Amino acid sequence: MEKGKSVVAELAASLSDIQVTPRRKPTSLLPATSFYSPRKKARPRKLVSLCTGVLGQHLEDIISDISEFTSLFPPHIKLAIMSIARRRRLLNDEVLVSLADSSWKILDISGSDVSDVGLTTVAHIFSNLWAIDISRCEKITAAAVSEIICHCPSLEILRCGGCPRSEFTARACVNLLKPKLNTLEEDSWEELEAVDIGSGAESLRWLVWPKIDDNSKEILAAECPRIIVNPQPSIFGHHGLKIPSEAFANIPLDHSIVEDIDPKTWAVCAAPRRMAAPPQPNAPPEIPIAERFRLAYVERDARLAPKRARRERQHRRRAERDYLMNDIDAKSIALASKYLRKS
């Protein structure tokens, strides 16, 4: 393990020295089917992507000690590692807290084991968070979403739903998204300038909730008309407003983070199936499982029968002795018979 740690440390040092200029992909206005369509890459993968892919393939071996290496990685590498961990179903509270960085603008924890504890912990450092995906998260409730809304003033995209528990959480968060005015008492308007007089998701613009119920949709349309629910791709945008690709449900939120990494990195192979041994012609027939349980019960009952009979005899003698000691007539008869026996 020490050798593995040194290799990871050397790899992290080499990654930190590489100056990476993120390649911004022009936002297309074509239909959504063209956003996530596979296409051949004309250029080879970057060296930093190849190194991250190698690290991601062996993520299970270092995931328990990931907190010891996070300080060596630059923020974009930590975000890529978190995306790979999510795809390999290794993302939980400990991994998220270890990798979280204040410079992140997107956070995709969809389908992970992250709970309220982990999300609330990192919410205080994500001051620049712009988009978050909590869909298919069974352990996240409205309490953690409230912390994200409170501590992330730049949040514009929220993705939720996808499973029964997440649908329930999304319905519980509808009231959190509505703007509210706080009741404050000050002597003059000048004193209110530095005080937060409003609450709610003030900067939220796009809500991706594929199976939103009609009641929640009507509430948001009436009280939060600024929030656009489930935007559809269009060459004209939405009322002239350009729709970001992160607001489309068919594109993973962290797709641009791992776009240059080999998909084999997060491919988890299933365990090889055992080959059943061929039946031998002279072997006795296999006993059904129900008959095995019945024979085991009969064997146990026969083994415990002597002990049970001995315990019953002890109880009978104890009952007879208690009767002779407590009943006056029985005691007199016993003493009389004892006297007659002596005489």
C-alpha positions in Angstrom: 0.0 0.0 0.0 2.9 2.4 0.7 4.2 1.7 -2.8 0.8 2.5 -4.2 0.6 5.8 -2.2 4.0 6.9 -3.6 2.9 6.1 -7.1 -0.3 8.2 -6.7 1.7 11.0 -5.1 4.1 11.1 -8.1 1.1 11.0 -10.5 -0.6 13.8 -8.7 2.6 15.9 -8.8 2.9 15.4 -12.5 -0.7 16.3 -13.0 -0.4 19.5 -11.0 2.5 20.6 -13.2 0.4 20.3 -16.4 -1.2 23.5 -17.4 -4.6 22.6 -18.8 -6.7 25.1 -20.7 -10.2 23.7 -20.7 -11.6 23.5 -24.2 -15.0 25.2 -24.3 -17.4 23.4 -26.6 -19.6 25.8 -28.6 -23.2 25.4 -27.5 -25.2 24.1 -30.4 -28.8 25.1 -31.1 -29.6 21.8 -32.8 -32.2 19.4 -31.3 -31.2 17.5 -28.2 -30.5 14.3 -30.1 -27.3 15.9 -31.4 -26.0 17.0 -28.0 -25.0 13.6 -26.7 -24.5 11.7 -30.0 -21.3 9.7 -30.1 -18.8 10.9 -32.7 -15.2 10.0 -33.6 -12.5 12.1 -32.1 -10.1 13.4 -34.7 -7.4 14.2 -32.2 -5.8 11.9 -29.6 -6.6 12.1 -26.0 -4.7 14.6 -23.8 -1.9 13.3 -21.5 -3.8 14.5 -18.5 -6.9 12.6 -19.5 -4.9 9.4 -20.0 -3.3 9.7 -16.6 -6.7 10.4 -15.0 -8.1 7.4 -16.7 -5.3 5.1 -15.4 -6.0 6.5 -11.9 -9.7 5.9 -12.3 -9.3 2.3 -13.3 -7.7 1.6 -10.0 -9.9 3.8 -7.9 -11.2 0.9 -5.8 -7.6 0.3 -4.5 -7.1 3.9 -3.2 -10.6 5.0 -2.4 -10.2 4.3 1.3 -7.2 6.6 1.5 -8.3 9.2 -1.0 -8.2 11.9 1.6 -4.4 11.6 1.8 -4.0 12.5 -1.9 -6.6 15.1 -2.5 -4.4 18.0 -1.5 -1.9 17.0 -4.3 -4.5 17.2 -7.1 -5.6 20.4 -8.9 -9.3 21.2 -8.7 -10.2 20.0 -12.2 -8.6 16.6 -11.6 -10.5 16.2 -8.3 -13.7 16.9 -10.2 -12.8 14.3 -12.8 -12.0 11.7 -10.1 -15.4 12.4 -8.4 -17.2 11.9 -11.8 -15.4 8.6 -12.3 -16.2 7.5 -8.7 -19.9 8.3 -9.3 -19.9 6.2 -12.4 -18.2 3.3 -10.6 -20.7 3.6 -7.8 -18.0 4.6 -5.3 -19.2 8.1 -4.4 -20.4 8.6 -0.8 -20.1 11.2 1.9 -16.5 10.6 2.7 -15.3 10.7 -0.9 -17.3 13.9 -1.6 -16.0 15.7 1.4 -12.4 14.7 0.6 -12.6 15.8 -3.0 -14.8 19.0 -2.7 -13.2 22.2 -3.9 -14.5 25.8 -3.6 -13.7 26.5 -7.2 -16.2 24.0 -8.6 -19.1 25.4 -10.5 -21.0 22.1 -11.2 -21.7 19.2 -8.9 -23.1 15.9 -10.2 -23.9 13.4 -7.4 -26.8 11.7 -9.2 -27.4 8.0 -8.3 -24.8 8.1 -5.6 -24.8 7.2 -1.9 -24.3 10.8 -0.8 -26.6 11.7 2.1 -27.7 14.9 3.8 -24.6 14.9 6.0 -22.1 15.0 3.1 -24.1 17.5 1.0 -24.6 19.8 4.0 -20.9 19.7 4.8 -19.8 20.7 1.4 -22.6 23.3 0.8 -20.7 25.8 2.9 -17.7 25.9 0.6 -19.5 25.9 -2.8 -20.0 29.6 -3.0 -19.5 29.5 -6.8 -21.8 26.6 -7.5 -23.8 27.1 -10.7 -25.4 23.7 -11.4 -26.2 20.6 -9.3 -27.7 17.2 -10.0 -29.2 15.3 -7.1 -31.5 13.0 -9.1 -31.8 9.4 -8.0 -30.3 10.1 -4.6 -32.1 8.0 -2.1 -30.5 9.6 1.0 -30.9 13.3 0.3 -33.9 15.2 1.7 -35.2 18.7 1.6 -33.0 19.8 4.5 -29.8 19.4 2.4 -31.4 21.1 -0.6 -32.2 24.0 1.7 -28.6 24.3 2.7 -27.5 24.3 -0.9 -30.0 27.1 -1.8 -28.9 29.1 1.3 -25.1 28.9 0.7 -25.0 28.9 -3.1 -26.2 32.3 -4.3 -25.1 31.6 -7.9 -27.1 28.4 -8.4 -29.0 28.5 -11.7 -29.6 24.8 -12.6 -31.2 22.2 -10.3 -31.7 18.7 -11.5 -33.8 16.3 -9.3 -36.3 13.4 -9.4 -35.7 10.1 -11.1 -36.7 7.7 -8.2 -39.6 7.6 -5.7 -37.5 9.0 -2.8 -36.0 11.8 -5.0 -39.5 12.6 -6.3 -40.8 13.1 -2.8 -37.8 15.3 -2.0 -38.4 17.4 -5.0 -42.1 17.9 -4.1 -41.0 19.0 -0.6 -38.6 21.5 -2.1 -41.1 23.4 -4.1 -41.8 25.8 -1.2 -38.0 26.4 -0.8 -37.8 27.6 -4.4 -40.4 30.3 -4.0 -39.1 33.8 -3.2 -39.9 35.1 0.2 -39.5 38.4 2.0 -38.1 38.4 5.5 -39.7 40.4 8.2 -37.2 42.9 9.5 -37.3 45.8 11.8 -34.8 48.6 11.4 -34.8 52.3 12.0 -34.1 53.4 8.5 -33.7 52.1 4.9 -29.9 52.7 5.0 -29.6 50.0 7.7 -31.4 47.5 5.4 -28.8 47.7 2.7 -26.4 45.2 4.3 -29.2 42.9 5.5 -30.7 40.1 3.4 -34.3 41.0 3.1 -35.2 38.1 0.8 -34.8 34.3 0.8 -35.4 31.4 -1.6 -33.8 30.3 -4.8 -33.3 33.8 -6.1 -30.9 33.0 -8.9 -32.4 29.6 -9.9 -33.4 29.7 -13.6 -33.6 26.1 -14.9 -35.3 23.2 -13.1 -34.9 19.8 -14.6 -37.5 17.5 -13.1 -38.7 15.1 -15.8 -41.7 13.6 -13.9 -42.9 16.7 -12.2 -46.5 16.5 -11.0 -49.2 18.9 -12.2 -49.7 20.6 -8.8 -46.0 21.5 -8.4 -45.8 22.7 -12.0 -48.8 25.0 -11.4 -47.3 26.4 -8.2 -44.0 27.2 -9.9 -45.7 28.7 -12.9 -47.8 31.0 -10.7 -45.3 32.0 -8.0 -42.0 31.4 -9.8 -42.4 32.3 -13.4 -38.7 33.0 -13.7 -37.9 29.3 -13.2 -38.2 27.3 -16.4 -39.1 23.7 -15.9 -37.8 21.0 -18.2 -36.6 23.3 -21.1 -36.8 21.7 -24.5 -34.1 22.2 -27.2 -35.0 24.8 -29.8 -33.1 26.8 -32.3 -34.7 29.9 -31.0 -34.0 29.1 -27.3 -36.6 29.9 -24.7 -38.2 33.3 -25.4 -35.0 34.4 -27.0 -32.9 33.1 -24.0 -30.1 30.7 -24.8 -30.6 27.4 -23.0 -27.4 25.9 -21.6 -26.6 22.3 -22.4 -26.5 21.5 -18.7 -30.2 22.1 -18.5 -31.1 19.2 -20.8 -32.1 16.0 -19.0 -30.6 13.7 -21.6 -27.1 15.0 -21.1 -25.2 14.1 -17.9 -24.3 17.2 -16.0 -20.6 16.2 -15.7 -20.3 15.0 -19.3 -17.9 17.8 -20.3 -15.6 16.8 -17.3 -15.0 13.3 -18.5 -15.6 13.9 -22.2 -11.9 13.3 -23.1 -11.5 10.2 -20.7 -11.8 6.7 -22.1 -15.3 5.3 -21.1 -13.5 2.0 -20.2 -12.3 3.8 -17.1 -15.6 3.5 -15.3 -16.8 0.2 -16.9 -17.3 -2.2 -14.0 -17.1 -5.8 -15.1 -19.5 -8.2 -13.7 -18.2 -11.2 -11.6 -17.6 -14.2 -13.7 -20.3 -16.9 -13.5 -19.5 -20.2 -11.9 -19.7 -23.2 -14.2 -21.9 -25.8 -12.7 -20.2 -29.2 -12.2 -21.6 -31.9 -14.5 -23.7 -34.5 -12.6 -22.1 -37.8 -11.9 -24.1 -40.9 -13.0 -23.4 -42.8 -9.7 -24.0 -39.9 -7.4 -27.0 -40.2 -5.0 -30.0 -37.9 -5.8 -29.7 -34.4 -4.2 -32.0 -33.9 -1.2 -34.3 -30.9 -1.5 -33.7 -28.0 0.8 -37.0 -28.4 2.6 -36.2 -32.1 3.4 -32.8 -31.0 4.7 -34.4 -28.6 7.1 -36.9 -31.3 8.3 -34.1 -33.8 8.9 -32.0 -31.2 10.8 -35.0 -30.4 13.0 -35.7 -34.1 13.7 -32.0 -34.7 14.6 -31.9 -31.7 16.9 -35.1 -32.8 18.6 -33.7 -36.3 19.2 -30.5 -34.9 20.6 -32.3 -32.7 23.1 -34.9 -35.2 24.2 -32.9 -36.6 27.2 -32.1 -33.1 28.4 -35.8 -32.2 28.1 -36.9 -35.3 30.1 -34.4 -34.6 32.8 -35.5 -31.0 33.1 -39.2 -32.2 33.4 -38.3 -34.6 36.2 -36.5 -31.8 38.1 -39.5 -29.5 37.8 -41.8 -32.3 39.0 -39.6 -33.0 42.1 -39.3 -29.3 42.8 -43.1 -28.9 42.6 -43.7 -31.9 45.0 -41.2 -30.5 47.5 -42.8 -27.0 47.4 -46.2 -28.6 47.9 -45.0 -30.5 51.0 -43.3 -27.4 52.5 -46.3 -25.0 51.9 -49.4 -27.2 52.4 -50.2 -27.9 56.1 -52.3 -31.1 55.5 -49.6 -32.5 53.3 -46.9 -31.7 55.8 -48.9 -33.3 58.7 -49.5 -36.5 56.6 -45.8 -36.6 55.8 -44.8 -36.2 59.4 -47.3 -38.9 60.5 -46.1 -41.4 58.1 -42.6 -40.7 59.1 -43.5 -41.3 62.8 -45.4 -44.5 62.0 -42.4 -45.7 60.1 -40.1 -45.2 63.1 -42.5 -46.9 65.5 
